[in-house]
């Protein structure tokens, strides 16, 4: 399996694409104006306690009050066993009124970004990740990633952490998958780093007033290198020299075996164009996903859940109807697993496969789906087939889906659908200008777009537009086209 990581960096946004065997599997987007909050630690203040919901609203200095459930409040630690993250502390069964009161100051960490109209989801089970370990202050659990299967290696890692933890501040640890076969010295350095970081966080907690951001997690690029990049990655290609230098320095220190695989991309064509990533992102915003056989998926994302409907379409098969249905459903499992990752769909997901009469066919389709989901970085759980013949599953959701990042509710259709934001269209215009300026020799360029997009280019993005003009060495003119929708634009060479 060939895996590559493509990193596209501009002053406005950072985009990361995971490509397997030349096919886009995941895309992560972080905009400078809307950085994710997951992993950030805040000193918050309880502003409202809700006994009926066993929860409280916390003022952490964010746009909206954040949500803290009683089960996410740290009570005590378990004596650890070799399980993965998520079981290192006991969940509280106490009444929320005995745990919190209004006006109380509390240290919390974001586990879910604000989604839709909901505020961020919080926990007091603080966890601080490094390259090989996750440190959990106040816990005593020592867990080994379940993906490390060799028992001798699991025991070796456990012994290393135990031997070095005696001289450090008390706390629990999770040994991450990337720690497999790593030397003791690298793990020891991680433990010392985490201790220093936690001491600095505690010092800020004492000295800073609430509400206040105490610790901010790394940006998207460095977070991806820390959390998701393993030995299976063959190439990391970066189109920004500054980002390349930062990543190379990080790799030399923490992932020396990967350092030689990190490359600066300086080609004329945009890096995402070479791999067809831009086209795949556009397709990922559509409801319909075409299957090679002629069948197709219909994906509908709502606030409550996501539904995926499988249809045979033009596929008629060669034998009988049952065989046609079985083959379509099998092909759909691969497409569904990819679309969940690509679109970053989470929460409750209902899969409506085509009804199968054969019990063995149903079992094989479920097994195929489970196998396809094994490569997903997000935790997934399949609960089997319901009485209505639907496959119910969940996928861990911590950040907004691709559609919610790139699009907004459409005012034309009274929020029944969505269109790209003016900001998204502006960035597409910038990329198109760069693309055409490199390919063609023109005296100037004219941008035709809707009123909303032109207003944004003239106002908030005027500095970026001026910088782009200086970079390409040619003037850029703007013109409103009243008949254009918000997503439509043209870049005309003059």
Secondary structure, DSSP 8 states (H G I E B T S, - for coil): --EEEEEEE-SSEEEEEEEETTEEEEEEEEETTB---TT-EEEEEEEEEEGGGTEEEEE-SSSS-EEEEGGGS---B----S--TT-SB----S-HHHH--TT-EEEEEEEE--BTTB--EEESS--EE-SSEEEEET---EEE-TT---HHHHHHHHHHHHHHHTTS-SEEEEE-GGGTT--HHHHHHHHHHHHHHHHHHHHHHHHS-SSEEEE----HHHHHHHHT--TTEEEEEES-HHHHHHHHHHHHHH-GGGGGGEEE---SS-HHHHTTHHHHHHHTTSSEEE-TTS-EEEEEE-SS-EEEEEE-TT---SS-HHHHHHHHHHHHHHHHHHHHHHHT--EEEEEE----S-HHHHHHHHHHHHHHHTT-SS-EEEEEE-TTS-EEEEE---S--HHHHHEEE-TTTTTSSEEE-HHHHHHHHHHHHHHHHHH---SEEEEEE-HHHHHHHHTTTHHHHHHHHHHHTSEEEEEE-TT--TT-EEEEE-
